[in-house]
Amino acid sequence: QSAQYGPCALRRMSVMEALELLDQLVDESDPDVDFPNSYHAYQTAEGIRRAHPDKDWFHLVGLLHDLGKVLALFGEPQ
């Protein structure tokens, strides 16, 4: 997987583009959710920001934590 995806040669996108792309994914671990996956990312980041306002790196981790799921849109299993 590292050799295939590590060079980032298949597709380049910004974080915002990846978040928007995630909205096309039905997450097998939570298929009944009625809101977009990006909303979950924003909720997570905001919850962390409220709980830990001094840890900006942690806010970012909350936003990015599910971005790897975008690989399911390129044929990888969830």
C-alpha positions as CSV (number, residue, x, y, z in Angstrom):
1,Q,0.0,0.0,0.0
2,S,2.8,2.3,0.8
3,A,4.4,1.8,-2.6
4,Q,1.1,2.3,-4.4
5,Y,-0.2,5.3,-2.5
6,G,2.9,6.8,-0.8
7,P,4.1,8.8,-3.9
8,C,0.6,10.4,-4.2
9,A,0.7,9.8,-8.0
10,L,-2.8,8.6,-8.5
11,R,-4.6,11.8,-7.7
12,R,-3.7,15.1,-6.0
13,M,-6.2,17.0,-4.0
14,S,-6.5,19.5,-1.3
15,V,-7.8,18.5,2.2
16,M,-11.0,20.3,1.4
17,E,-11.4,18.3,-1.9
18,A,-10.8,15.1,0.0
19,L,-13.4,16.0,2.6
20,E,-15.9,16.8,-0.1
21,L,-15.0,13.5,-1.9
22,L,-15.7,11.6,1.4
23,D,-19.3,12.8,1.2
24,Q,-19.8,10.4,-1.7
25,L,-18.9,7.4,0.5
26,V,-21.4,5.4,2.4
27,D,-19.4,4.3,5.4
28,E,-19.9,0.5,6.0
29,S,-19.2,1.0,9.7
30,D,-22.1,3.5,10.0
31,P,-24.4,3.1,7.0
32,D,-27.5,4.7,8.6
33,V,-26.1,8.1,9.2
34,D,-28.1,10.8,7.4
35,F,-25.4,13.5,7.3
36,P,-22.2,13.8,5.1
37,N,-18.9,12.3,6.3
38,S,-17.4,15.8,6.1
39,Y,-19.9,16.9,8.8
40,H,-18.5,14.2,11.1
41,A,-15.0,15.5,10.5
42,Y,-16.1,19.1,11.4
43,Q,-18.0,17.9,14.4
44,T,-15.0,16.0,15.7
45,A,-12.6,18.9,15.2
46,E,-15.0,21.3,16.9
47,G,-15.6,19.0,19.8
48,I,-11.8,18.7,20.3
49,R,-11.4,22.5,20.0
50,R,-14.0,23.1,22.7
51,A,-12.4,20.4,25.0
52,H,-8.8,21.3,24.3
53,P,-8.6,24.9,23.0
54,D,-4.9,25.1,23.5
55,K,-4.0,22.1,21.3
56,D,-4.4,23.3,17.7
57,W,-2.6,20.2,16.4
58,F,-5.3,18.1,18.0
59,H,-8.1,20.1,16.3
60,L,-6.4,19.3,12.9
61,V,-6.1,15.6,13.8
62,G,-9.9,15.6,14.5
63,L,-10.6,17.1,11.1
64,L,-8.3,14.6,9.3
65,H,-8.9,11.4,11.2
66,D,-11.2,9.7,8.6
67,L,-9.5,11.0,5.4
68,G,-8.0,7.6,4.7
69,K,-11.5,6.3,4.0
70,V,-11.4,8.1,0.7
71,L,-9.3,5.2,-0.6
72,A,-12.5,3.1,-0.6
73,L,-13.6,5.3,-3.6
74,F,-10.6,4.1,-5.4
75,G,-11.3,0.4,-5.0
76,E,-9.8,-0.3,-1.6
77,P,-11.9,-2.2,0.9
78,Q,-13.3,-0.4,3.9
